[in-house]
Amino acid sequence: MVANILHRQEMEVEVEFYSFALQEADDNLVPSPSPEGSESGNFLSFRERRIDIESGGHTHTASLTAEVWDSEPRKDASGDWEADGEGQIESLTGELAICQMMGNSGTYIQLGRPHTI
């Protein structure tokens, strides 16, 4: 089966203290909301319903592109990345909030809803 992209969002993310996080949009569903328990030294760190992303820059604006696919896409061998990583996140609302050190940025990634694909 060929994977098809369903949705693509491009946004700017404010990085603070070398990091930002993607987490379930409803904070009440996240056992350890960002920035609680954040660790440095890993490009990606995974917690229940949360992904912490570390950057090489202390404070800056980063470009983030989020893609939603109908199945696992084929790896793109053309990218020369400094770092990469993989993991999974569960979202009960179908949205991920982008969180900075001081809290939710108000920007959300739309993942879609079960059974609508």
N, CA and C of each residue as an Amber inpcrd file, in Angstrom:
protein
   351
   0.8400000  -1.1890000   0.0000000   0.0000000   0.0000000   0.0000000
   0.8810000   1.2470000   0.0000000   0.5620000   2.1780000  -0.8320000
   1.2970000   3.4300000  -0.9110000   0.7350000   4.4010000   0.1250000
   1.6290000   5.0090000   0.8880000   1.2030000   5.9810000   1.8960000
   0.8340000   7.3050000   1.2250000  -0.2240000   7.9220000   1.7200000
  -0.6810000   9.2170000   1.1970000  -0.7070000  10.2360000   2.3130000
  -0.2450000  11.4400000   1.9970000  -0.2900000  12.5060000   2.9970000
  -1.7240000  13.0410000   3.0690000  -2.2290000  13.1680000   4.2830000
  -3.5950000  13.6500000   4.4980000  -3.6350000  15.1270000   4.8610000
  -2.5970000  15.5720000   5.5620000  -2.6220000  16.9400000   6.0870000
  -1.1900000  17.3840000   6.3560000  -0.8940000  18.6380000   6.0740000
   0.4370000  19.1920000   6.3220000   0.2720000  20.5840000   6.9240000
   0.9710000  20.8410000   8.0290000   0.9630000  22.1570000   8.6700000
   2.3950000  22.6500000   8.7890000   2.6010000  23.8920000   8.4050000
   3.8950000  24.5410000   8.5830000   3.6930000  25.6900000   9.5480000
   4.5690000  25.7830000  10.5370000   4.4130000  26.8200000  11.5580000
   5.7620000  27.2230000  12.1210000   5.7640000  28.3260000  12.8090000
   6.9480000  28.8100000  13.5140000   6.7730000  28.4860000  14.9970000
   7.8300000  27.9930000  15.6210000   7.8050000  27.6110000  17.0270000
   8.8640000  28.4090000  17.7700000   8.4860000  29.0070000  18.8760000
   9.4380000  29.7300000  19.7140000  10.1310000  28.7360000  20.6400000
  11.4290000  28.5830000  20.4630000  12.2320000  27.6870000  21.2960000
  12.7400000  28.5010000  22.4850000  12.5350000  27.9630000  23.6750000
  12.9850000  28.6190000  24.9120000  13.7880000  27.6200000  25.7220000
  14.9320000  28.0650000  26.2490000  15.7840000  27.2050000  27.0700000
  16.1220000  25.9030000  26.3330000  16.4310000  26.0290000  25.0410000
  16.8690000  24.9130000  24.1940000  15.8030000  23.8860000  23.8590000
  14.5300000  24.1400000  24.1380000  13.5600000  23.0750000  23.8870000
  12.1370000  23.5860000  23.6960000  11.3090000  22.6770000  23.2110000
   9.8570000  22.8420000  23.1840000   9.2650000  21.4380000  23.2290000
   7.9620000  21.3350000  23.3530000   7.3300000  20.0130000  23.4570000
   6.0720000  19.9640000  22.6060000   5.7140000  18.7580000  22.2140000
   4.4230000  18.4700000  21.6020000   3.7030000  17.5640000  22.5850000
   2.4860000  17.9380000  22.9570000   1.7580000  17.0870000  23.8960000
   0.2760000  17.1160000  23.5970000  -0.4250000  16.1010000  24.0950000
  -1.8790000  16.0240000  23.9940000  -2.4570000  17.4010000  24.2970000
  -3.3910000  17.8550000  23.4730000  -3.9410000  19.2020000  23.6110000
  -4.6460000  19.4360000  24.9480000  -5.2470000  18.4140000  25.5210000
  -5.9230000  18.5430000  26.8140000  -4.9200000  18.2140000  27.9240000
  -4.4220000  19.2440000  28.6090000  -3.4210000  19.0670000  29.6780000
  -3.8680000  18.0650000  30.7400000  -5.1740000  17.9740000  30.9710000
  -5.6810000  17.0580000  31.9970000  -5.4400000  15.5890000  31.6410000
  -5.1470000  15.3060000  30.3740000  -4.9110000  13.9360000  29.9230000
  -3.4270000  13.5810000  29.8760000  -2.5700000  14.5370000  30.2630000
  -1.1140000  14.3320000  30.2230000  -0.6170000  14.1390000  31.6530000
  -0.1470000  12.9290000  32.0040000   0.2910000  12.6740000  33.3800000
   1.4110000  13.6020000  33.8650000   2.3100000  13.9870000  32.9530000
   3.4270000  14.8550000  33.3020000   3.5240000  15.9640000  32.2570000
   2.6990000  17.0360000  32.4060000   2.6780000  18.1010000  31.4030000
   4.0270000  18.8190000  31.2900000   4.3060000  19.3050000  30.0950000
   5.5290000  20.0670000  29.8400000   5.5280000  21.3270000  30.7020000
   6.6700000  21.7010000  31.2510000   8.0230000  21.1720000  31.1280000
   8.4060000  20.2000000  32.2490000   7.4530000  19.7190000  33.0130000
   7.7340000  18.8150000  34.1310000   8.5470000  17.6030000  33.6700000
   9.6520000  17.3480000  34.3360000  10.4780000  16.1880000  34.0550000
  11.3090000  16.2810000  32.7920000  11.4240000  17.4830000  32.2150000
  12.2370000  17.6290000  31.0020000  13.6870000  17.3010000  31.2950000
  14.3180000  16.6390000  30.3380000  15.7200000  16.2620000  30.4580000
  16.4830000  16.8510000  29.2860000  17.7400000  17.1900000  29.5000000
  18.5550000  17.6670000  28.3890000  19.5120000  16.5570000  27.9620000
  20.0130000  16.6880000  26.7600000  20.9730000  15.7150000  26.2600000
  20.4160000  14.7540000  25.2340000  19.0950000  14.7450000  25.0410000
  18.4820000  13.8840000  24.0300000  17.7310000  14.7590000  23.0370000
  17.9240000  14.5100000  21.7540000  17.1940000  15.2620000  20.7380000
  15.6900000  15.0970000  20.9400000  15.2420000  13.8580000  21.1580000
  13.8340000  13.5720000  21.4440000  13.7250000  12.7810000  22.7340000
  12.7790000  13.1620000  23.5690000  12.4700000  12.4150000  24.7880000
  10.9600000  12.1630000  24.7900000  10.5800000  10.9420000  25.0940000
   9.1740000  10.5650000  25.0450000   8.6320000  10.2990000  26.4350000
   7.4630000  10.8470000  26.6960000   6.7110000  10.5900000  27.9090000
   5.2810000  10.2670000  27.4860000   4.4740000   9.8410000  28.4060000
   3.0920000   9.5120000  28.0610000   2.3740000  10.7500000  27.5370000
   1.9320000  10.6820000  26.2840000   1.1970000  11.7460000  25.5870000
   2.0050000  13.0350000  25.4300000   3.3460000  12.8960000  25.3760000
   4.2070000  14.0720000  25.2510000   5.5420000  13.7090000  24.6020000
   6.0330000  14.6060000  23.7400000   7.3620000  14.4830000  23.1440000
   8.1090000  15.7840000  23.4220000   9.2840000  15.6840000  24.0490000
  10.1460000  16.8450000  24.2660000  11.1720000  16.8820000  23.1420000
  11.3710000  18.0560000  22.5680000  12.3020000  18.2310000  21.4550000
  13.3600000  19.2390000  21.8690000  14.6150000  18.8380000  21.7760000
  15.7330000  19.6930000  22.1770000  16.3560000  20.3370000  20.9500000
  16.7850000  21.5880000  21.1100000  17.4130000  22.3480000  20.0410000
  18.8180000  22.7620000  20.4490000  19.6610000  23.0500000  19.4790000
  21.0140000  23.5230000  19.7620000  21.0510000  24.9860000  20.1610000
  19.9750000  25.7210000  19.9200000  19.9330000  27.1520000  20.2410000
  19.1050000  27.4210000  21.4760000  19.5740000  28.3350000  22.3110000
  18.8830000  28.6660000  23.5680000  17.5050000  29.2640000  23.3230000
  17.4500000  30.3700000  22.6020000  16.1930000  31.0650000  22.3410000
  16.1760000  31.4730000  20.8690000  15.2260000  30.9590000  20.1300000
  15.1250000  31.2930000  18.7060000  13.7840000  30.8280000  18.1730000
  13.5190000  31.1610000  16.9350000  12.3170000  30.7020000  16.2540000
  12.7110000  29.5940000  15.2890000  12.0290000  28.4660000  15.3940000
  12.3040000  27.3160000  14.5240000  11.1070000  27.0670000  13.6170000
  11.3770000  26.5700000  12.4350000  10.3080000  26.1610000  11.5230000
   9.9590000  24.7050000  11.8240000   8.6650000  24.4350000  11.9290000
   8.1840000  23.0810000  12.2070000   7.1760000  22.7080000  11.1330000
   7.3610000  21.5480000  10.5370000   6.4000000  21.0140000   9.5820000
   5.8730000  19.7010000  10.1420000   4.5630000  19.6180000  10.2770000
   3.9120000  18.4010000  10.7720000   3.1010000  17.8140000   9.6300000
   3.2820000  16.5230000   9.3910000   2.5440000  15.8250000   8.3460000
   1.7730000  14.6560000   8.9490000   0.5460000  14.4800000   8.5020000
  -0.2880000  13.3540000   8.9010000  -0.4820000  12.4860000   7.6710000
  -0.1590000  11.1940000   7.8250000  -0.2270000  10.2390000   6.7220000
  -1.2680000   9.1740000   7.0280000  -1.7850000   8.5090000   5.9950000
  -2.7730000   7.4520000   6.2110000  -2.1340000   6.1110000   6.5630000
  -0.8210000   5.9930000   6.4120000  -0.0520000   4.8300000   6.8480000
   1.4090000   5.2740000   6.9520000   2.2720000   4.3770000   7.3900000
   3.6690000   4.7720000   7.5780000   4.3040000   5.1140000   6.2320000
   4.8310000   6.3600000   6.1010000   5.4510000   6.7430000   4.8290000
   6.8210000   6.0910000   4.6580000   7.2450000   5.9870000   3.4240000
   8.5730000   5.4620000   3.1200000   9.6170000   6.4690000   3.5960000
  10.7240000   5.9810000   4.1170000  11.7990000   6.8500000   4.5960000
  12.3580000   7.6550000   3.4320000  12.6170000   8.9350000   3.6820000
  13.2030000   9.8210000   2.6860000  14.7130000   9.7960000   2.8550000
  15.4070000   9.1710000   1.9310000  16.8630000   9.0340000   2.0230000
  17.5890000  10.2850000   1.5740000  16.8670000  11.2900000   1.0810000
  17.5250000  12.4840000   0.5630000  17.8930000  13.4910000   1.6470000
  17.3390000  13.3680000   2.8360000  17.5820000  14.3560000   3.8930000
  18.8940000  14.1340000   4.6110000  19.6870000  15.1610000   4.7150000
  20.9200000  15.1290000   5.5090000  20.6400000  15.8980000   6.7940000
  20.2410000  15.2200000   7.8370000  19.8390000  15.8440000   9.0860000
  20.9560000  15.7250000  10.1170000  21.0720000  16.7330000  10.9740000
  22.0250000  16.6630000  12.0900000  21.6240000  15.5680000  13.0630000
  20.3210000  15.4560000  13.2960000  19.7910000  14.4540000  14.2260000
  18.3970000  14.0690000  13.7580000  18.0020000  12.8620000  14.0850000
  16.6380000  12.4410000  13.8220000  16.2340000  11.4270000  14.8750000
  14.9750000  11.1390000  14.9430000  14.4860000  10.1860000  15.9210000
  13.0670000   9.7890000  15.5810000  12.6330000   8.7090000  16.1760000
  11.2860000   8.2010000  15.9610000  10.6560000   7.8370000  17.2860000
   9.3600000   7.8980000  17.3210000   8.6240000   7.4860000  18.5010000
   7.1440000   7.5550000  18.2140000   6.3570000   7.2680000  19.2120000
   4.9110000   7.3040000  19.0730000   4.3340000   8.1560000  20.1840000
   3.1990000   8.7700000  19.8790000   2.4790000   9.5410000  20.8870000
   0.9920000   9.2250000  20.7310000   0.3330000   9.0680000  21.8500000
  -1.1070000   8.8330000  21.8480000  -1.8100000  10.1660000  22.0790000
  -2.8150000  10.4460000  21.2800000  -3.6150000  11.6550000  21.4430000
  -5.0850000  11.2680000  21.4650000  -5.7620000  11.5990000  22.5340000
  -7.1790000  11.2780000  22.6530000  -8.0660000  12.3270000  21.9900000
  -7.5570000  13.5590000  21.8470000  -8.3370000  14.6370000  21.2560000
  -8.1110000  14.7910000  19.7560000  -7.0300000  14.1980000  19.2310000
  -6.7000000  14.3790000  17.8190000  -5.9240000  15.6490000  17.5600000
  -5.4460000  16.2970000  18.6300000  -4.6470000  17.5180000  18.5090000
  -3.4540000  17.4410000  19.4550000  -2.3350000  18.0180000  19.0120000
  -1.1740000  18.1790000  19.8700000  -0.9250000  19.6630000  20.0680000
  -0.6880000  20.0450000  21.3060000  -0.3360000  21.4310000  21.6070000
   1.1760000  21.5880000  21.5200000   1.6110000  22.7260000  21.0360000
   3.0290000  23.0610000  21.0720000   3.2530000  23.8350000  22.3610000
   4.1560000  23.3210000  23.1960000   4.3970000  23.9080000  24.5060000
   5.8380000  24.4010000  24.6210000   5.9740000  25.5710000  25.2200000
   7.2890000  26.1050000  25.5340000   7.4920000  26.0200000  27.0390000
   8.6270000  26.4580000  27.4920000   8.9560000  26.3810000  28.9120000
   7.8940000  27.0800000  29.7760000   7.3010000  28.1240000  29.2630000
   6.3240000  28.8780000  30.0510000   4.8850000  28.4090000  29.8320000
   4.6780000  27.3180000  29.0740000   3.3330000  26.7690000  28.9140000
   2.9090000  26.6210000  27.4690000   1.6330000  26.3640000  27.2870000
   1.0420000  26.1350000  25.9820000   1.1400000  27.4010000  25.1370000
   1.6040000  27.2650000  23.8960000   1.7780000  28.4160000  23.0080000
   0.4680000  28.8600000  22.3610000  -0.5630000  28.0120000  22.4140000
  -1.8200000  28.3190000  21.7440000  -1.8420000  27.8390000  20.2980000
  -0.7700000  27.1700000  19.8620000  -0.6860000  26.6060000  18.5200000
  -0.8770000  25.0980000  18.6140000  -1.6760000  24.5380000  17.6940000
  -2.0150000  23.1130000  17.7520000  -1.7450000  22.4410000  16.4140000
  -1.3430000  21.1840000  16.4800000  -1.1910000  20.3460000  15.3050000
  -2.4200000  19.4660000  15.2160000  -3.1000000  19.4990000  14.0800000
  -4.3090000  18.7100000  13.8680000  -3.9210000  17.3290000  13.3490000
  -4.1890000  16.3020000  14.1200000  -3.8440000  14.9390000  13.7310000
  -4.9850000  14.2410000  12.9980000  -6.1720000  14.6670000  13.2190000
  -7.3210000  13.9880000  12.6360000  -8.0560000  13.2070000  13.7040000
  -9.1110000  12.5970000  13.3340000  -9.9450000  11.8280000  14.2610000
  -9.9970000  10.3750000  13.8120000 -10.1130000   9.4510000  14.7560000
 -10.2620000   8.0480000  14.3680000 -11.4940000   7.8640000  13.4810000
 -11.3960000   6.9870000  12.5290000 -12.4880000   6.6000000  11.6410000
 -12.9040000   7.7100000  10.6730000 -12.0920000   8.7770000  10.5330000
 -12.4290000   9.8050000   9.5380000 -11.4980000   9.7310000   8.3430000
 -10.5320000   8.8270000   8.4030000  -9.5530000   8.7180000   7.3220000
 -10.0800000   7.7920000   6.2530000
